[in-house]
């Protein structure tokens, strides 16, 4: 898998987590621990994307 394809896959997963997060927050009885987990996973993906994009610039 090329670096660009890997980054694109990570971005797709990040967007999917964003969608899940929006849906969970919109629920009447939102699960706070699930929200925290989704945010943590999103942040991890964002950091990985930034690291990979930075590595391709150098």
N, C-alpha and C positions, 0 to 999 in steps of 0.2 A: 504494500500500500504506500503510495507516495505521501510525502509530508502534507501536500495540499489536500489530498483526499482524507487524511487523518484529521486535519484541522476541520475540514468540512463536516466530518462525522461528529466530532466533538461539539461543533456549533449546532448541529441538528439535535444532539442529545440535550444541549443547554436549552434550546427552544422548547423541547418536549417537557423538560422540567419546569420551565417558566409556565407552560400551559397547565401542568398539574398543580403548580403552586397557586395560580389564579383560581382554578376550580376549587381547591381546598379552602382558600380564604373566603370564597363566595358561599361556602356551605353554612347553613345556620348554626351547626354545632361543629365548627372547625376544630380539628385536632392540632393543638399547639405543638406537640412533639413532632408530628408529621410535617408541619410547616417548617419547623426548625431544621429537620432532616433535609427537606427539599432545598431550603436555602443553603445549607452547608454543602450539599452535592452540587448545586449550581455554582457556588463560589469556587469549589475545587475545579470544576470544568473551566470556569472563566480563567482561573490562574494558569491552568495547563495550556489553554489556548494562547494566552498572552506569552507564556514561556516559549512555546513552539514558534509563534510568530516572531518573537524577539530573536530566537536562535537562527531563523532563516535570514534575518537582516544582517547578522554578523558573520 
